[in-house]
């Protein structure tokens, strides 16, 4: 029984830890500035953004559907500012104004920003 636990328990814990640490592509302990690039690129963003004229992966958080510098999930500094303003959804761990889970219509505001900049609809958020 003990050998069985070690043969499956450790690899399962390692996979769970890897998924947890990967998060949404950026460590929340290090605030992102406009000059920093995301630590891990989203595969969907890479596929959609590589065509000429559609390189928005440094500006847009494809995972969460908001501008990267304002993403309250990826950017610890932005999260802190939203919390200080009282704009925070405790249930979903993001700015209330960016909580599309509580109110899907909030996504329209950010989609309009994207469309104004790139001339087409944004990719669907992956998270």
C-alpha positions in Angstrom: 0.0 0.0 0.0 2.8 2.4 0.9 4.5 1.8 -2.5 1.3 2.5 -4.3 0.9 5.9 -2.5 4.4 6.9 -3.4 4.1 5.7 -7.0 1.0 7.8 -7.6 0.8 10.4 -4.8 4.0 12.2 -5.5 3.5 12.6 -9.3 -0.1 13.8 -8.7 1.1 16.3 -6.1 3.8 17.6 -8.5 1.2 18.0 -11.3 -1.2 19.9 -9.0 1.6 22.2 -7.8 2.7 22.9 -11.4 -0.9 23.8 -12.4 -1.3 26.0 -9.3 2.0 27.8 -9.9 1.3 28.4 -13.6 -1.8 30.4 -12.7 -2.8 32.7 -15.6 0.6 33.2 -17.0 2.0 35.8 -14.6 3.1 35.7 -11.0 0.8 37.9 -8.8 3.7 38.6 -6.4 5.5 40.6 -9.1 3.5 43.5 -10.5 3.7 43.9 -14.2 4.7 47.2 -15.7 4.2 48.3 -19.3 7.8 47.3 -20.1 7.6 43.7 -18.7 6.4 40.9 -20.9 4.1 38.2 -19.5 6.1 35.3 -18.1 4.2 32.7 -20.1 2.4 33.4 -23.3 -1.1 32.1 -23.7 -1.1 29.5 -26.6 -4.4 30.9 -28.0 -3.0 34.5 -28.0 0.2 33.3 -29.7 -1.8 31.6 -32.5 -4.2 34.5 -33.0 -1.6 37.3 -32.7 1.2 36.1 -34.9 -0.4 37.5 -38.1 0.8 40.9 -39.2 -1.3 43.7 -37.7 -2.7 41.6 -34.9 0.1 41.6 -32.3 -1.9 42.5 -29.2 -0.5 40.0 -26.7 1.5 42.8 -24.9 -1.6 45.0 -24.6 -4.5 42.6 -24.1 -4.9 39.9 -21.5 -6.4 37.1 -23.6 -7.0 35.0 -20.6 -9.3 37.5 -18.9 -10.5 39.8 -21.6 -9.2 43.2 -20.4 -6.1 45.3 -21.1 -3.1 43.6 -19.6 -2.0 46.6 -17.5 -5.5 46.8 -15.9 -6.0 43.0 -15.4 -6.8 42.6 -11.7 -6.0 38.9 -11.9 -2.6 39.0 -13.6 -1.4 42.4 -12.3 -0.9 42.6 -8.5 -0.5 46.4 -8.6 -3.8 46.8 -10.5 -5.5 44.5 -8.0 -4.2 46.5 -5.1 -5.5 49.7 -6.7 -9.0 48.2 -7.4 -9.1 47.0 -3.8 -8.2 50.4 -2.4 -11.1 51.9 -4.5 -13.5 49.3 -3.1 -13.9 47.8 -6.6 -13.4 44.2 -5.7 -15.4 41.0 -6.1 -14.5 38.8 -3.1 -16.4 35.8 -4.5 -14.3 35.6 -7.8 -11.1 37.3 -6.7 -11.0 40.1 -9.3 -12.1 43.7 -9.7 -15.9 44.0 -9.6 -15.8 46.1 -12.7 -14.0 43.2 -14.4 -16.1 40.4 -13.0 -17.8 39.0 -16.0 -19.0 36.1 -13.9 -21.2 38.4 -11.8 -22.3 40.5 -14.8 -21.4 39.3 -18.3 -22.5 42.7 -19.8 -19.3 44.2 -18.2 -17.3 42.5 -20.9 -18.8 44.9 -23.6 -16.9 47.9 -22.2 -13.6 46.1 -22.7 -14.6 44.6 -26.0 -15.2 48.1 -27.3 -11.8 49.3 -26.2 -10.2 46.3 -28.1 -12.3 47.0 -31.2 -11.4 50.7 -31.2 -7.7 49.7 -31.1 -7.6 46.7 -33.5 -10.7 47.1 -35.6 -12.2 43.7 -34.8 -13.7 41.8 -31.9 -11.4 40.5 -29.2 -10.7 36.9 -28.7 -13.0 35.2 -26.1 -11.4 35.1 -22.6 -10.0 31.7 -21.8 -10.7 32.0 -18.0 
